[in-house]
């Protein structure tokens, strides 16, 4: 039992280290944050992907084996219902431990941004199956027009042979077995036609995101969406978050320096050199976090087995105390 206690303390300390070191980032990130020498040590020990590294999983395996061995020894000493229940109790703890480690190391998360009316294949984001379709996106406002709630009307089709349909709001995800889809964020998407050198391109510009223009990696475009455009002595601003007077503020940059700016309404055109921009339309996009965690099944099974073991282990003592 002492071995199990020491292992549990070791695993707790190592896991705490894993909470301070960001997991699953590129090598350059660790070099930038911790310096080349420390970054090399972190990656050599596998602390950048702690919960998948072999020695961490070995510690978990040894701890589980130690708990089971302890229970088997107790069962040999006292061959009775309580001894069997003790074995069941420790077995449930091992299953729960394995499930928790599986969730930490192998649960798959992906952040996906999808515009209204569009469909995305979950297989393209590392999941087994399913297509995600956004039927509608809505924002509810308080009387002062501050956001109260935003929700996506989602259809999940063909996920493990089943279809799901639900309005997803913050803290109320769509649940499909081990898969959960959370409402995370939202924004505006501006669809713009670009003509350059006789070719036409369709640009999908997110609010505030820079995009490199085709044919010239030195030229970028950055757009801001102004839903309710108003210009007064305080400058440009939006009178409300509602798209009552929508405008697109377009900024062109060459090697990071601003070279041109203008404001377009839907349908308007702007020409700069060989580039011709037309603001076609705007719509919402929704940001969703998709998480698949099969470890929750093991945690749930382990919990049930642990409860059964606790009942078997201590029920006789409780009944005896009540009788006395």
KABELMO-V422283 format. One record per residue. N is the residue number from 1. RES is the residue in one small letter. OMEGA is omega as a letter, one per 30 degrees, with the letter a starting at -180 (* if undefined). Layout:
n:N res:RES omega:OMEGA
n:N res:RES omega:OMEGA
This chain:
n:1 res:x omega:l
n:2 res:x omega:l
n:3 res:x omega:a
n:4 res:x omega:l
n:5 res:x omega:l
n:6 res:x omega:l
n:7 res:x omega:a
n:8 res:x omega:l
n:9 res:x omega:l
n:10 res:x omega:a
n:11 res:x omega:l
n:12 res:x omega:l
n:13 res:x omega:a
n:14 res:x omega:l
n:15 res:x omega:l
n:16 res:x omega:l
n:17 res:x omega:a
n:18 res:x omega:l
n:19 res:x omega:a
n:20 res:x omega:l
n:21 res:x omega:l
n:22 res:x omega:a
n:23 res:x omega:l
n:24 res:x omega:l
n:25 res:x omega:l
n:26 res:x omega:a
n:27 res:x omega:a
n:28 res:x omega:a
n:29 res:x omega:a
n:30 res:x omega:l
n:31 res:x omega:a
n:32 res:x omega:a
n:33 res:x omega:a
n:34 res:x omega:a
n:35 res:x omega:a
n:36 res:x omega:a
n:37 res:x omega:a
n:38 res:x omega:l
n:39 res:x omega:l
n:40 res:x omega:l
n:41 res:x omega:l
n:42 res:x omega:a
n:43 res:x omega:l
n:44 res:x omega:l
n:45 res:x omega:a
n:46 res:x omega:a
n:47 res:x omega:l
n:48 res:x omega:l
n:49 res:x omega:a
n:50 res:x omega:a
n:51 res:x omega:l
n:52 res:x omega:a
n:53 res:x omega:a
n:54 res:x omega:a
n:55 res:x omega:l
n:56 res:x omega:l
n:57 res:x omega:l
n:58 res:x omega:l
n:59 res:x omega:l
n:60 res:x omega:a
n:61 res:x omega:l
n:62 res:x omega:l
n:63 res:x omega:l
n:64 res:x omega:l
n:65 res:x omega:l
n:66 res:x omega:l
n:67 res:x omega:a
n:68 res:x omega:l
n:69 res:x omega:l
n:70 res:x omega:a
n:71 res:x omega:l
n:72 res:x omega:l
n:73 res:x omega:l
n:74 res:x omega:l
n:75 res:x omega:l
n:76 res:x omega:l
n:77 res:x omega:a
n:78 res:x omega:a
n:79 res:x omega:a
n:80 res:x omega:a
n:81 res:x omega:a
n:82 res:x omega:l
n:83 res:x omega:l
n:84 res:x omega:l
n:85 res:x omega:l
n:86 res:x omega:l
n:87 res:x omega:l
n:88 res:x omega:l
n:89 res:x omega:a
n:90 res:x omega:l
n:91 res:x omega:l
n:92 res:x omega:l
n:93 res:x omega:l
n:94 res:x omega:l
n:95 res:x omega:l
n:96 res:x omega:l
n:97 res:x omega:l
n:98 res:x omega:l
n:99 res:x omega:l
n:100 res:x omega:l
n:101 res:x omega:l
n:102 res:x omega:l
n:103 res:x omega:a
n:104 res:x omega:a
n:105 res:x omega:a
n:106 res:x omega:l
n:107 res:x omega:a
n:108 res:x omega:l
n:109 res:x omega:l
n:110 res:x omega:l
n:111 res:x omega:a
n:112 res:x omega:l
n:113 res:x omega:a
n:114 res:x omega:l
n:115 res:x omega:l
n:116 res:x omega:l
n:117 res:x omega:a
n:118 res:x omega:a
n:119 res:x omega:l
n:120 res:x omega:l
n:121 res:x omega:l
n:122 res:x omega:l
n:123 res:x omega:l
n:124 res:x omega:a
n:125 res:x omega:l
n:126 res:x omega:l
n:127 res:x omega:a
n:128 res:x omega:a
n:129 res:x omega:l
n:130 res:x omega:l
n:131 res:x omega:a
n:132 res:x omega:a
n:133 res:x omega:l
n:134 res:x omega:a
n:135 res:x omega:a
n:136 res:x omega:l
n:137 res:x omega:a
n:138 res:x omega:l
n:139 res:x omega:l
n:140 res:x omega:a
n:141 res:x omega:l
n:142 res:x omega:l
n:143 res:x omega:l
n:144 res:x omega:l
n:145 res:x omega:l
n:146 res:x omega:a
n:147 res:x omega:l
n:148 res:x omega:a
n:149 res:x omega:l
n:150 res:x omega:a
n:151 res:x omega:l
n:152 res:x omega:l
n:153 res:x omega:a
n:154 res:x omega:l
n:155 res:x omega:l
n:156 res:x omega:a
n:157 res:x omega:l
n:158 res:x omega:l
n:159 res:x omega:a
n:160 res:x omega:l
n:161 res:x omega:a
n:162 res:x omega:l
n:163 res:x omega:a
n:164 res:x omega:l
n:165 res:x omega:a
n:166 res:x omega:l
n:167 res:x omega:a
n:168 res:x omega:l
n:169 res:x omega:a
n:170 res:x omega:l
n:171 res:x omega:l
n:172 res:x omega:a
n:173 res:x omega:l
n:174 res:x omega:a
n:175 res:x omega:l
n:176 res:x omega:a
n:177 res:x omega:a
n:178 res:x omega:a
n:179 res:x omega:l
n:180 res:x omega:l
n:181 res:x omega:a
n:182 res:x omega:l
n:183 res:x omega:a
n:184 res:x omega:a
n:185 res:x omega:l
n:186 res:x omega:l
n:187 res:x omega:a
n:188 res:x omega:l
n:189 res:x omega:l
n:190 res:x omega:l
n:191 res:x omega:a
n:192 res:x omega:l
n:193 res:x omega:l
n:194 res:x omega:l
n:195 res:x omega:l
n:196 res:x omega:l
n:197 res:x omega:l
n:198 res:x omega:l
n:199 res:x omega:a
n:200 res:x omega:l
n:201 res:x omega:l
n:202 res:x omega:a
n:203 res:x omega:l
n:204 res:x omega:a
n:205 res:x omega:l
n:206 res:x omega:a
n:207 res:x omega:l
n:208 res:x omega:a
n:209 res:x omega:l
n:210 res:x omega:a
n:211 res:x omega:l
n:212 res:x omega:a
n:213 res:x omega:l
n:214 res:x omega:l
n:215 res:x omega:l
n:216 res:x omega:a
n:217 res:x omega:l
n:218 res:x omega:a
n:219 res:x omega:l
n:220 res:x omega:l
n:221 res:x omega:l
n:222 res:x omega:a
n:223 res:x omega:l
n:224 res:x omega:l
n:225 res:x omega:l
n:226 res:x omega:a
n:227 res:x omega:a
n:228 res:x omega:a
n:229 res:x omega:l
n:230 res:x omega:l
n:231 res:x omega:l
n:232 res:x omega:a
n:233 res:x omega:l
n:234 res:x omega:l
n:235 res:x omega:a
n:236 res:x omega:l
n:237 res:x omega:l
n:238 res:x omega:a
n:239 res:x omega:l
n:240 res:x omega:l
n:241 res:x omega:a
n:242 res:x omega:a
n:243 res:x omega:a
n:244 res:x omega:l
n:245 res:x omega:a
n:246 res:x omega:l
n:247 res:x omega:l
n:248 res:x omega:l
n:249 res:x omega:a
n:250 res:x omega:l
n:251 res:x omega:l
n:252 res:x omega:a
n:253 res:x omega:l
n:254 res:x omega:a
n:255 res:x omega:l
n:256 res:x omega:a
n:257 res:x omega:a
n:258 res:x omega:l
n:259 res:x omega:l
n:260 res:x omega:l
n:261 res:x omega:l
n:262 res:x omega:l
n:263 res:x omega:a
n:264 res:x omega:l
n:265 res:x omega:l
n:266 res:x omega:a
n:267 res:x omega:a
n:268 res:x omega:a
n:269 res:x omega:l
n:270 res:x omega:a
n:271 res:x omega:l
n:272 res:x omega:a
n:273 res:x omega:a
n:274 res:x omega:a
n:275 res:x omega:l
n:276 res:x omega:a
n:277 res:x omega:l
n:278 res:x omega:l
n:279 res:x omega:a
n:280 res:x omega:a
n:281 res:x omega:l
n:282 res:x omega:l
n:283 res:x omega:l
n:284 res:x omega:l
n:285 res:x omega:l
n:286 res:x omega:l
n:287 res:x omega:a
n:288 res:x omega:l
n:289 res:x omega:a
n:290 res:x omega:a
n:291 res:x omega:l
n:292 res:x omega:a
n:293 res:x omega:a
n:294 res:x omega:l
n:295 res:x omega:a
n:296 res:x omega:l
n:297 res:x omega:l
n:298 res:x omega:l
n:299 res:x omega:a
n:300 res:x omega:l
n:301 res:x omega:l
n:302 res:x omega:l
n:303 res:x omega:l
n:304 res:x omega:l
n:305 res:x omega:l
n:306 res:x omega:l
n:307 res:x omega:l
n:308 res:x omega:l
n:309 res:x omega:l
n:310 res:x omega:l
n:311 res:x omega:a
n:312 res:x omega:a
n:313 res:x omega:a
n:314 res:x omega:a
n:315 res:x omega:a
n:316 res:x omega:l
n:317 res:x omega:l
n:318 res:x omega:l
n:319 res:x omega:l
n:320 res:x omega:l
n:321 res:x omega:l
n:322 res:x omega:a
n:323 res:x omega:l
n:324 res:x omega:*
